[in-house]
């Protein structure tokens, strides 16, 4: 990226040329409706709520699919179908946009990297469900807050405070303890699944920072990011499955339960597509750390709903480990909105103090 003095500064993963940068206003939309006129806090709450709704449905469908007998070994094929749906959704949405909005701004060499990380994140995560139970997989994925911070430092040269680190540690420790409780009452553990989800975790931690740098550096759009990432990723997965002779067996298995599997995959992909767009908006406007905080909170709720919708044993350790997660989330929210929260608290305290002073004065007047 070039600085104002004309000296080039080499970035770790992405180099943005001055001639490539496009300075356009950032527009924020929710389900196709512009929310640019809303306050920053309202925009954040709206986008966060949308992410939660989409991914809660996504989590339910995903767990339900891997309960289909014999399907657990076809996680990569599910990822291929997902990427195919995402590409179709992106192509349709792109055709509805004006020609200027359809223009690609981010170079293909960067999309090749982002597509690879996207394939690794979703593909390894899906495949790990064949070796781990769903809550364990979710908990492992929720530990990416610290890798995101490390990635932010290495890729973008960011600096994080002690409060950020403490919040991340609290959330990760709480969720890990939640997983340990689940392992005690219902252990389904496989070391290969841990390797898969750990690799997915590393890719997921890197992708947020790479996306943020690319989108801000070239002013790329969510639509562009989703379409090119998943279309290139689809080619990667198709070639890999074809070369390893896994494509045919997976297709034949799914053809026997086509309505169930492809129907679930369509719902999974649609909610995932909308969710990805919202997460990208959070990354672009509020940064990778806040986006990860929202998605991590979503994972905590997903685990709770998993126990409600799918029969599992319960232990009190789930409760206090969940409280640790909430404490980490609260600390992170306070740190990011310290001035606003402090102003609100001080206003309430002043109002209470004035009320007390008024009450004392009224008592004096009554005595007189």
VMD Tcl script that draws the C-alpha trace (Angstrom):
set ca {
  {0.00 0.00 0.00}
  {1.42 3.40 -0.90}
  {1.76 6.12 1.69}
  {1.29 9.82 1.18}
  {5.01 10.41 0.72}
  {5.17 8.10 -2.29}
  {7.23 5.39 -0.59}
  {5.81 1.93 -1.10}
  {5.13 -0.16 1.97}
  {4.88 -3.88 1.34}
  {1.93 -5.63 3.02}
  {2.08 -9.23 4.24}
  {-0.79 -10.62 2.18}
  {-2.26 -7.86 0.03}
  {-0.72 -4.91 -1.81}
  {-3.11 -2.15 -2.84}
  {-1.88 0.05 -5.68}
  {-2.82 3.69 -5.56}
  {-4.24 3.49 -9.08}
  {-6.47 0.57 -8.07}
  {-8.14 2.32 -5.13}
  {-11.66 3.59 -5.69}
  {-12.99 6.09 -3.20}
  {-16.74 5.51 -3.08}
  {-19.10 6.07 -0.16}
  {-19.84 3.01 1.96}
  {-23.51 2.03 1.61}
  {-25.21 -0.28 4.12}
  {-28.35 -2.23 3.25}
  {-30.42 -4.82 5.10}
  {-32.49 -7.27 2.98}
  {-32.16 -4.85 0.05}
  {-33.24 -1.75 2.01}
  {-30.78 1.06 2.66}
  {-30.13 1.85 6.33}
  {-27.54 4.58 5.68}
  {-29.68 7.16 7.51}
  {-29.79 5.08 10.71}
  {-27.49 5.79 13.62}
  {-24.32 3.70 13.93}
  {-25.65 1.80 16.94}
  {-28.95 1.05 15.14}
  {-27.08 -0.20 12.08}
  {-24.94 -2.47 14.24}
  {-27.94 -3.89 16.13}
  {-29.88 -4.49 12.90}
  {-26.99 -6.24 11.16}
  {-26.16 -8.27 14.27}
  {-29.79 -9.41 14.65}
  {-29.87 -10.44 11.01}
  {-26.67 -12.46 11.43}
  {-28.09 -14.21 14.50}
  {-31.38 -15.11 12.77}
  {-29.74 -16.46 9.62}
  {-27.08 -18.50 11.34}
  {-29.37 -19.97 13.98}
  {-31.42 -21.47 11.14}
  {-28.18 -22.45 9.41}
  {-26.92 -24.25 12.52}
  {-30.16 -26.18 13.02}
  {-30.26 -27.39 9.39}
  {-26.57 -28.29 9.43}
  {-26.89 -30.46 12.54}
  {-30.07 -32.02 11.19}
  {-28.37 -32.99 7.92}
  {-25.49 -34.79 9.63}
  {-27.99 -36.88 11.57}
  {-29.10 -38.47 8.27}
  {-27.80 -42.04 8.30}
  {-24.68 -42.45 6.18}
  {-24.29 -38.74 5.34}
  {-21.43 -37.90 7.72}
  {-18.72 -38.96 5.24}
  {-19.92 -36.51 2.58}
  {-19.06 -33.19 4.20}
  {-16.99 -32.02 1.22}
  {-19.82 -32.81 -1.19}
  {-22.18 -30.72 0.93}
  {-19.64 -27.90 0.73}
  {-19.60 -28.24 -3.08}
  {-23.40 -27.98 -3.21}
  {-23.32 -24.96 -0.87}
  {-20.75 -23.18 -3.03}
  {-22.85 -23.95 -6.11}
  {-25.94 -22.39 -4.53}
  {-23.91 -19.36 -3.36}
  {-22.59 -18.86 -6.90}
  {-26.12 -19.00 -8.36}
  {-27.48 -16.58 -5.74}
  {-24.58 -14.23 -6.39}
  {-25.03 -14.36 -10.17}
  {-28.76 -13.59 -9.86}
  {-28.16 -10.69 -7.49}
  {-25.38 -9.37 -9.70}
  {-27.71 -9.27 -12.71}
  {-30.18 -7.20 -10.71}
  {-27.53 -4.57 -9.98}
  {-26.53 -1.73 -12.32}
  {-23.38 -2.20 -14.47}
  {-21.27 -0.02 -12.16}
  {-22.13 -2.18 -9.13}
  {-21.31 -5.35 -11.11}
  {-17.78 -4.19 -11.91}
  {-15.06 -6.19 -10.14}
  {-12.68 -4.01 -8.09}
  {-10.59 -6.54 -6.19}
  {-7.92 -8.36 -8.28}
  {-8.43 -12.06 -9.08}
  {-5.10 -12.96 -7.45}
  {-6.53 -11.84 -4.11}
  {-9.78 -13.72 -4.71}
  {-7.72 -16.86 -5.35}
  {-6.37 -16.56 -1.79}
  {-9.75 -15.67 -0.27}
  {-11.46 -18.56 -2.11}
  {-8.88 -21.01 -0.80}
  {-9.39 -19.79 2.79}
  {-13.18 -19.93 2.33}
  {-13.00 -23.52 1.06}
  {-10.78 -24.49 3.99}
  {-13.04 -22.78 6.54}
  {-16.38 -24.22 5.39}
  {-15.16 -27.52 3.94}
  {-13.03 -28.59 6.91}
  {-15.76 -27.41 9.29}
  {-18.43 -29.48 7.50}
  {-16.17 -32.52 7.31}
  {-15.30 -32.32 11.01}
  {-18.94 -33.06 11.88}
  {-18.29 -36.61 10.75}
  {-15.85 -36.98 13.65}
  {-17.12 -34.57 16.35}
  {-20.52 -33.83 17.85}
  {-22.06 -30.50 16.89}
  {-21.56 -28.59 20.18}
  {-17.87 -29.56 20.25}
  {-17.40 -28.33 16.68}
  {-19.12 -25.03 17.48}
  {-17.01 -24.49 20.59}
  {-13.76 -25.04 18.71}
  {-14.85 -22.56 16.04}
  {-15.69 -20.02 18.73}
  {-12.06 -19.91 19.86}
  {-10.99 -17.90 16.82}
  {-11.08 -14.53 18.60}
  {-7.44 -14.77 19.62}
  {-6.26 -15.98 16.15}
  {-8.18 -13.04 14.63}
  {-6.26 -10.66 16.89}
  {-2.96 -12.31 15.95}
  {-3.94 -12.17 12.27}
  {-4.84 -8.50 12.64}
  {-1.39 -7.78 14.01}
  {0.47 -9.81 11.34}
  {-1.63 -8.90 8.30}
  {-2.78 -5.35 9.06}
  {-0.39 -4.21 11.79}
  {-3.26 -3.64 14.23}
  {-2.77 -3.07 17.92}
  {-5.22 -4.48 20.46}
  {-5.61 -3.55 24.10}
  {-5.49 -5.76 27.18}
  {-9.29 -5.48 27.42}
  {-9.65 -7.05 23.95}
  {-7.41 -9.95 24.98}
  {-9.22 -10.49 28.30}
  {-12.62 -10.44 26.57}
  {-11.43 -12.99 24.01}
  {-9.96 -15.22 26.70}
  {-13.15 -15.14 28.77}
  {-15.30 -16.06 25.80}
  {-12.99 -18.85 24.67}
  {-12.47 -20.30 28.16}
  {-16.21 -20.27 28.84}
  {-17.04 -22.01 25.59}
  {-14.26 -24.58 26.05}
  {-15.57 -25.40 29.53}
  {-19.01 -25.77 27.96}
  {-17.53 -28.34 25.59}
  {-15.77 -30.20 28.37}
  {-19.08 -30.52 30.19}
  {-20.65 -31.97 27.06}
  {-17.76 -34.40 26.65}
  {-18.28 -35.72 30.18}
  {-21.95 -36.49 29.73}
  {-21.86 -37.50 26.05}
  {-18.32 -38.12 24.74}
  {-17.99 -38.57 20.96}
  {-14.39 -37.54 20.45}
  {-12.03 -38.23 17.54}
  {-8.56 -36.70 17.25}
  {-8.83 -36.41 13.45}
  {-11.92 -34.23 13.89}
  {-9.91 -31.96 16.18}
  {-7.23 -31.60 13.49}
  {-9.85 -30.73 10.86}
  {-11.63 -28.12 12.95}
  {-8.32 -26.63 14.11}
  {-7.25 -26.11 10.50}
  {-10.67 -24.59 9.75}
  {-10.18 -22.31 12.75}
  {-6.84 -21.04 11.44}
  {-8.31 -20.36 7.98}
  {-11.34 -18.63 9.51}
  {-9.12 -16.44 11.66}
  {-7.12 -15.36 8.61}
  {-10.00 -14.80 6.22}
  {-11.65 -11.99 8.22}
  {-8.49 -9.89 8.19}
  {-7.76 -10.61 4.50}
  {-11.33 -9.70 3.54}
  {-11.25 -6.52 5.61}
  {-7.97 -5.37 4.06}
  {-9.14 -6.18 0.52}
  {-12.58 -4.60 0.86}
  {-11.29 -1.41 2.46}
  {-8.25 -1.17 0.20}
  {-10.18 -1.57 -3.06}
  {-13.63 -0.53 -1.78}
  {-15.03 -3.90 -2.86}
  {-18.69 -4.76 -2.37}
  {-20.25 -7.66 -0.46}
  {-21.80 -8.98 -3.69}
  {-18.47 -9.02 -5.48}
  {-16.73 -10.70 -2.54}
  {-19.35 -13.45 -2.21}
  {-19.68 -14.19 -5.94}
  {-15.99 -14.47 -6.77}
  {-14.98 -16.19 -3.52}
  {-17.56 -18.96 -3.84}
  {-17.44 -19.38 -7.63}
  {-13.66 -19.85 -7.56}
  {-14.03 -22.02 -4.46}
  {-16.58 -24.20 -6.29}
  {-13.98 -24.92 -8.98}
  {-11.40 -25.81 -6.31}
  {-13.70 -28.32 -4.59}
  {-15.07 -29.85 -7.82}
  {-11.56 -30.51 -9.10}
  {-10.44 -31.99 -5.77}
  {-13.47 -34.33 -5.50}
  {-13.13 -35.39 -9.14}
  {-9.40 -36.15 -8.87}
  {-9.86 -38.13 -5.63}
  {-12.86 -40.10 -7.04}
  {-15.19 -38.86 -4.28}
  {-17.65 -37.05 -6.53}
  {-19.44 -40.12 -7.94}
  {-20.14 -41.97 -4.64}
  {-21.38 -38.78 -2.99}
  {-23.70 -37.96 -5.90}
  {-25.14 -41.50 -5.96}
  {-25.78 -41.47 -2.20}
  {-27.54 -38.10 -2.28}
  {-29.63 -39.08 -5.32}
  {-31.44 -41.69 -3.19}
  {-32.54 -38.96 -0.76}
  {-32.48 -36.05 -3.20}
  {-35.51 -34.14 -1.89}
  {-34.35 -34.24 1.73}
  {-30.65 -33.59 1.19}
  {-30.86 -31.00 -1.59}
  {-33.86 -29.34 0.07}
  {-31.98 -28.96 3.34}
  {-28.91 -27.83 1.38}
  {-30.97 -25.11 -0.34}
  {-32.21 -23.73 3.01}
  {-28.73 -24.04 4.47}
  {-27.22 -22.19 1.51}
  {-29.86 -19.44 1.40}
  {-29.55 -18.56 5.09}
  {-25.77 -18.89 4.79}
  {-25.71 -16.59 1.75}
  {-27.70 -13.86 3.50}
  {-25.62 -14.36 6.64}
  {-22.32 -14.11 4.74}
  {-23.40 -10.78 3.22}
  {-24.30 -9.43 6.65}
  {-21.04 -10.63 8.19}
  {-19.10 -9.00 5.35}
  {-20.95 -5.76 6.04}
  {-19.97 -6.00 9.70}
  {-16.35 -6.62 8.68}
  {-16.34 -3.72 6.23}
  {-18.02 -1.17 8.50}
  {-17.20 -2.24 12.07}
  {-14.03 -4.32 11.62}
  {-13.11 -8.00 11.89}
  {-13.03 -8.14 15.69}
  {-16.61 -6.87 16.16}
  {-17.83 -9.21 13.40}
  {-16.20 -12.17 15.14}
  {-17.69 -11.09 18.48}
  {-21.21 -11.21 16.99}
  {-20.65 -14.57 15.29}
  {-19.14 -16.02 18.48}
  {-22.20 -14.93 20.47}
  {-24.32 -16.61 17.80}
  {-22.42 -19.84 18.33}
  {-23.17 -19.76 22.07}
  {-26.90 -19.44 21.35}
  {-26.64 -22.18 18.72}
  {-25.21 -24.58 21.30}
  {-28.10 -23.84 23.68}
  {-30.69 -24.36 20.95}
  {-28.94 -27.56 19.92}
  {-29.71 -28.99 23.34}
  {-33.32 -27.82 23.11}
  {-34.07 -29.20 19.62}
  {-31.88 -32.31 19.69}
  {-32.06 -34.54 22.74}
  {-28.92 -34.28 24.88}
  {-28.11 -34.68 28.60}
  {-27.75 -31.57 30.80}
  {-25.34 -30.53 33.55}
  {-25.11 -27.37 35.67}
  {-21.62 -26.74 34.28}
  {-23.31 -25.51 31.11}
  {-24.80 -22.61 33.08}
  {-21.71 -21.15 34.75}
  {-19.51 -21.71 31.68}
  {-22.12 -19.83 29.65}
  {-21.96 -16.95 32.14}
  {-18.20 -16.69 31.56}
  {-18.90 -16.31 27.84}
  {-21.46 -13.57 28.50}
  {-18.95 -11.76 30.71}
  {-16.42 -11.75 27.88}
  {-19.02 -10.44 25.43}
  {-20.07 -7.70 27.87}
  {-16.44 -6.62 28.36}
  {-15.86 -6.46 24.62}
  {-19.02 -4.43 24.01}
  {-18.12 -2.03 26.83}
  {-14.59 -1.58 25.51}
  {-15.83 -0.80 22.00}
  {-18.55 1.60 23.22}
  {-16.91 2.93 26.39}
  {-17.63 6.62 25.82}
  {-21.28 6.05 24.90}
  {-21.91 3.70 27.83}
  {-20.06 5.99 30.28}
  {-22.08 9.00 29.10}
  {-25.32 7.03 29.52}
  {-24.36 5.88 33.04}
  {-23.26 9.40 34.08}
  {-26.52 10.85 32.74}
  {-28.50 8.34 34.80}
  {-26.44 9.08 37.91}
  {-26.89 12.85 37.50}
  {-30.60 12.37 37.03}
  {-30.79 10.23 40.18}
  {-28.71 12.75 42.14}
  {-30.96 15.65 41.08}
  {-34.02 13.61 42.01}
  {-32.60 12.99 45.49}
  {-31.71 16.67 45.91}
  {-35.22 17.65 44.86}
  {-36.73 15.19 47.33}
  {-34.69 16.66 50.20}
  {-35.73 20.21 49.23}
  {-39.40 19.17 49.11}
  {-39.10 17.65 52.60}
  {-37.64 20.91 53.94}
  {-40.44 22.92 52.37}
  {-43.03 20.60 53.86}
  {-41.56 21.07 57.34}
  {-41.67 24.85 56.91}
}
mol new
graphics top color blue
foreach p $ca { graphics top sphere $p radius 0.5 }
foreach p [lrange $ca 0 end-1] q [lrange $ca 1 end] { graphics top cylinder $p $q radius 0.2 }
display resetview
